[in-house]
Amino acid sequence: MFVARFAHDGTAIDAKNYGDSGASSAQGVAFDDAGAMYLGGVINGTVVNSVLSPGVRVDVGAVVRDSIIMFDTVIRTGAVVDRAIIDKEALIGPGRL
C-alpha cells in the first residue's frame, strides 16, 4: 500500500510505501485538519520515490521510480517508468519510459 501527502495548494509533501514486495492495495482520498490530502492506489510491482494518484495500478514486474503518475493509469508488467510525469488514464506497456 502507498500513501502520498499533498498540501492544500497541491504541492507534494511526501510519499511512503508500506509493506513488502508482495501485492498491496488501497483506494481513496483523505484530508487532515490542516488541509493536506492523502492518496492511495494499487501496487503489485515496485514503486520508489514516486507519487501515485487514486486508481493507479502498478502490475507485478513493473517499476516506477522518481515519477508522478496521474489518476487511473495502469503500468503493465515489464514497464519501467523512470523520472516521468504520466497523465491520467494512460496505459504503459513493457519497456522503458
Helices and strands as residue ranges (DSSP letters): E 2-6, E 12-17, E 24-31, E 37-43, E 46-48, E 51-52, E 57-58, E 63-65, E 68-69, E 74-75, E 79-82, E 85-86, E 91-92, E 95-96
